[in-house]
Amino acid sequence: MDIELVGLTKRYGDTLAVDAISLKIRSGSYCCLLGPSGCGKTTTLRMIAGHETVTSGDVVIGPKAVGDLAPARRGTAMMFQSYALFPHLTCRDNVAFGLRMRGMPKAERNQRAEAMLRLVQMEALAGRLPAQLSGGQQQRVALARALVTGPKVLLLDEPLSALDPFLRVRMRAELKRIQTELGITFVHVTHSQDEAMALADLVVVMNGGRIEQAADPRTVFERPATAFVARFIGGHNVIALPDHRIAVRADRMLLGPEAGPDAVPARVVAVEYQGSAVHLGLEAPDLATDAAAPLLAIVSDRAFAERPLAPGDTVRVGWQAGEAHRLDA
Ligand SMILES: Nc1ncnc2c1ncn2[C@@H]1O[C@H](COP(=O)(O)OP(=O)(O)OP(=O)(O)O)[C@@H](O)[C@H]1O
């Protein structure tokens, strides 16, 4: 189901948590709300779910504004960071719980619960209690429980943050598979750029209660709209020119003889080996980077091996004109 936010605003006393945001999320897409702590992501999600009242503006799900509808009547389901499974119920009964509340007969609800457990690859452990499961397994059960009532929209609040990094990457692939298989709309709150880039069809970068940019991951990375987006997404240098700012991808910085005639001198201040690439921190007095951080240049391990650099070295740094991307703000 399509979701549309129209001038959606939330105030808590003097705090403007969400500031008149407007956004269209197409049916069947995977949308990530991305931004630093306190930017209003969770509040936005909770207003879509109906767990939070709206100060002004509208949430439209499918054909109708849902402002007056209780959470259970919006066609949405929510999955939380803490899995909140009932400890005394088996996986199967946890998943079937919502159907029991709706008065579905036992045989049918068990069948539906088993189908959902199959979808999340937990059918073999259907008879276990939550305490007998790992964190990742509990999370799969929580996902099955959120999906069992057939929501048109699944809302996920930092669903992967409690998992260790390895499991997080695996579960993230699972989320994407399940979303694609079901074809329903997912709205997923995260503060992780990697997670948003890996999962989303639509990345919504938020800052201070507003949307800085809403676009597909590639556009956000290749054409960040603002300096905030360029910095938050990472892998970019934000450079101030006399009348505007530009972003240049760190992996497009050119060093040494390749840097071209317009290159400027820089001093190497940091060298970080990252496996397939080497990250170089550079101080270039002729370039105004408006953050305190040094310039970043990412070079392949091979290129670095051919021409190694160490802290204290000087090198010329530049970029091809086409690689400079003008920022709106
Ligand atoms: N119940 C509340 N009462 C007062 N202020 C609140 C309440 N809930 C959130 N806020 C404030 O609203 C702003 C947005 O909070 P929100 O939880 O939506 O941010 P977030 O982007 O989800 O952050 P995080 O990643 O830390 O969860 C913050 O300044 C927060 O302090």
The ligand as a Gaussian input file, in Angstrom:
#p B3LYP/6-31G(d) Opt

LIG

0 1
 N        7.834000      11.479000      24.426000
 C        8.649000      12.506000      24.178000
 N        8.613000      13.626000      24.915000
 C        9.427000      14.678000      24.649000
 N       10.329000      14.699000      23.650000
 C       10.424000      13.604000      22.875000
 C        9.609000      12.447000      23.101000
 N        9.924000      11.522000      22.163000
 C       10.901000      12.060000      21.409000
 N       11.204000      13.319000      21.835000
 C       12.195000      14.224000      21.231000
 O       11.906000      14.337000      19.854000
 C       13.090000      14.336000      19.073000
 C       13.038000      13.206000      18.042000
 O       13.077000      11.955000      18.713000
 P       13.049000      10.557000      17.959000
 O       12.999000       9.486000      18.985000
 O       11.996000      10.565000      16.929000
 O       14.468000      10.554000      17.243000
 P       15.222000       9.375000      16.508000
 O       15.728000       9.965000      15.253000
 O       14.364000       8.192000      16.400000
 O       16.424000       9.104000      17.488000
 P       17.098000       7.703000      17.957000
 O       17.880000       7.220000      16.777000
 O       17.984000       8.147000      19.092000
 O       16.003000       6.806000      18.376000
 C       14.242000      14.240000      20.062000
 O       14.719000      15.534000      20.302000
 C       13.597000      13.651000      21.290000
 O       14.286000      14.056000      22.443000

